[in-house]
Amino acid sequence: MQIAANHAHAVARTRGRDEATQQFVGLLIVALFPALFWMAAAAGIGAAIGHSPAPLALMTFGAAVAAFCAVIGQALFSRN
């Protein structure tokens, strides 16, 4: 009986770790891809009108988009 209880505890611990890993990867995808897209869009639009944004401005803009998406994604993920 003790062996079965220990096995169930180990399986539950592994599932928790797997879910945390999947949540982290999902959050990374939710935050990273929109940030890269909007950074590329801003750089492309800037180049099209003849005034490319500075790399620091692009980096700041991308970090802000990623942080915003990460906060929204975490709020949605934690509801489940």
N, C-alpha and C positions, 0 to 999 in steps of 0.2 A: 504494500500500500504506500509506503514511504517513497519507493522508487517512482511510482506513478505520479505522486504529488510533485516530486522534484522535477520529473520530466515535463509536467504541465507548466511548472513555474519557468523552466528554461525555455520552453516554446513560447510562452507569453512574453518573456524578456526579449527573445529574438524578434518576434513580431513587432514589438514596440520599437526596436532599433531599425527594423526594415521600414516601418511607417515613417519614422523620423527622417530617414535617408530619402525616402520618396518625397516627403514633404519639402525637404531642403532642395532637392533637384527641381521639383515643380516650382518652387518659389524662385529659384535661380532662372529658370526658363521664363517665368512670368515677368521678372524684372529685367532680365538682360536683353531679350529680343526686342521689346518695344523701345528700350533706350537706344540700342544700336540703330534701329530703324529711324527713329526721330533725329538722331545725330546725323545719320547719312542724309536724311531729307533736308535738314538745316544746312549742312555743308553743300549739298547739291543746289539748293535754292540760292544760297549765297554766291556760289560760283556762277550760276546762271545769270544773276543780276550784276555780276562783276565785283562783288565785295565779299570775299570769303571770310567767314568768322575766324577769330583767333583760336588756336588749339585749346587754350585754357578756357575760353568761352564754351567751346564744344564739350570739353570734359565736364565743366560745371553743369551745363544743360543736361548732359547724359546722366550724370550722377543724380541730379534732381528728379529726372524722369524715372530712373531705376529705383530711387528711394520711395517715390510716390507709388509706383506699381508694387513694390515689395510690401508696403504698408497695407494697401488694398488687398493684395493677394493673401497676406497673413491673416487679415480679418476674415476673409472668406474661407480660408482653410481651417481656421480655428472654430468656425461655427459647427463643423461636423463632429 
